[in-house]
Amino acid sequence: MAKANQSGGLQTEFEFTLPVGYVAPDGTVHKKGRMRLATAIDEIAPLRDPRVKANQAYLVIILLARVVTKIGTVESIDSGVIENLFSADLAYLQEFYRDINEASLQPEEQEGN
C-alpha cells in the first residue's frame, strides 16, 4: 500500500473505513479515519508501558492509538478511543496496520515482470 504520492514522495498516511464505527461520547458514529505508517519507536515505546507489562494484549491498543491520526471528526486519538472501538473495528484496524506497514517493505513491482 505504501506508494509514491502525486508529488513523488512516499505516502505515509492512509484512509480507512471502519466496518461498524466508533461511537463518540455524544452518540455520533464515525467510520472514516486515517492511519499513518508506524515508526520504530511506535513499536518499541508501548513495551515500556506498565499496562502492557501487566497485560501483553494491551500492546495493540497503545500501538493503534499512536498511529491512528483521525476517526471522523475525532482528531485526538488516545488509548481510550481505541478501547471503546467495537471488536470488529479493532480487528479491522489491526489488519489494516499490517497491510500498510508490511506493504511498505515490499519492493515496487517492475514493469514488464
C-alpha positions as CSV (number, residue, x, y, z in Angstrom):
1,M,0.0,0.0,0.0
2,A,2.9,2.4,0.6
3,K,3.5,4.1,-2.7
4,A,4.7,7.4,-4.2
5,N,2.1,10.2,-3.9
6,Q,1.4,12.7,-6.6
7,S,4.4,14.8,-5.7
8,G,6.7,11.8,-5.9
9,G,7.1,11.4,-2.1
10,L,6.3,8.4,-0.1
11,Q,2.7,8.1,1.0
12,T,2.8,7.8,4.8
13,E,-0.9,8.2,5.7
14,F,-3.8,6.1,4.6
15,E,-7.6,6.4,4.8
16,F,-9.8,3.6,6.1
17,T,-13.5,2.9,6.8
18,L,-14.4,1.1,9.9
19,P,-16.9,-1.8,9.4
20,V,-19.1,-0.7,12.5
21,G,-17.9,2.7,13.5
22,Y,-16.6,4.5,16.6
23,V,-19.4,5.9,18.8
24,A,-18.2,9.2,20.3
25,P,-19.4,10.2,23.8
26,D,-22.1,12.5,22.1
27,G,-23.5,9.5,20.3
28,T,-22.1,10.4,16.8
29,V,-20.9,7.4,14.8
30,H,-17.6,7.9,13.0
31,K,-16.5,5.4,10.3
32,K,-13.9,7.1,8.2
33,G,-10.4,7.7,9.5
34,R,-6.7,7.9,8.8
35,M,-3.7,5.8,9.9
36,R,0.0,6.7,9.3
37,L,2.9,4.3,8.8
38,A,4.5,3.1,12.0
39,T,8.0,4.1,13.0
40,A,10.4,2.0,15.1
41,I,9.5,4.0,18.3
42,D,5.8,3.3,17.7
43,E,6.5,-0.4,18.1
44,I,9.1,0.0,20.9
45,A,7.6,2.6,23.2
46,P,4.5,0.6,24.1
47,L,6.7,-2.2,25.5
48,R,7.7,0.2,28.3
49,D,4.1,1.0,29.2
50,P,3.0,-0.5,32.6
51,R,-0.3,-1.5,31.1
52,V,1.5,-3.7,28.5
53,K,3.8,-5.1,31.2
54,A,0.6,-6.1,33.2
55,N,-1.3,-7.4,30.1
56,Q,0.6,-8.0,26.8
57,A,-2.7,-7.9,24.9
58,Y,-2.9,-4.2,25.7
59,L,0.0,-3.6,23.3
60,V,-2.3,-3.4,20.3
61,I,-4.4,-0.7,22.0
62,I,-1.4,1.6,22.6
63,L,0.2,0.9,19.2
64,L,-3.0,1.8,17.3
65,A,-3.5,4.9,19.5
66,R,-0.1,6.1,18.3
67,V,-0.7,5.5,14.5
68,V,-4.4,6.3,14.0
69,T,-4.4,10.0,13.4
70,K,-8.2,10.6,13.0
71,I,-11.5,8.9,13.2
72,G,-14.3,11.0,11.8
73,T,-14.1,14.4,13.4
74,V,-12.1,13.0,16.4
75,E,-8.5,14.1,15.9
76,S,-7.2,13.4,19.4
77,I,-6.9,9.6,19.3
78,D,-5.7,8.1,22.6
79,S,-6.0,4.6,24.2
80,G,-9.4,5.5,25.5
81,V,-10.8,5.9,21.9
82,I,-9.2,2.6,20.8
83,E,-10.5,0.8,23.9
84,N,-14.0,1.9,23.0
85,L,-14.0,0.5,19.5
86,F,-16.2,-2.5,18.7
87,S,-14.3,-5.8,18.3
88,A,-14.9,-5.9,14.6
89,D,-13.3,-2.4,14.2
90,L,-10.3,-3.3,16.4
91,A,-9.7,-6.4,14.3
92,Y,-10.1,-4.4,11.1
93,L,-7.5,-1.8,12.3
94,Q,-5.1,-4.5,13.2
95,E,-5.3,-6.0,9.7
96,F,-5.1,-2.5,8.1
97,Y,-2.0,-1.8,10.2
98,R,-0.3,-5.0,9.0
99,D,-1.3,-4.3,5.4
100,I,0.1,-0.8,5.2
101,N,3.2,-1.5,7.2
102,E,4.1,-4.8,5.5
103,A,3.4,-3.4,2.1
104,S,5.8,-0.6,2.7
105,L,8.6,-3.2,3.0
106,Q,7.9,-4.8,-0.4
107,P,9.7,-3.5,-3.4
108,E,7.7,-1.9,-6.2
109,E,6.7,-4.3,-9.0
110,Q,8.9,-3.8,-12.0
111,E,7.0,-3.1,-15.3
112,G,7.1,-6.0,-17.7
113,N,7.7,-8.6,-15.0
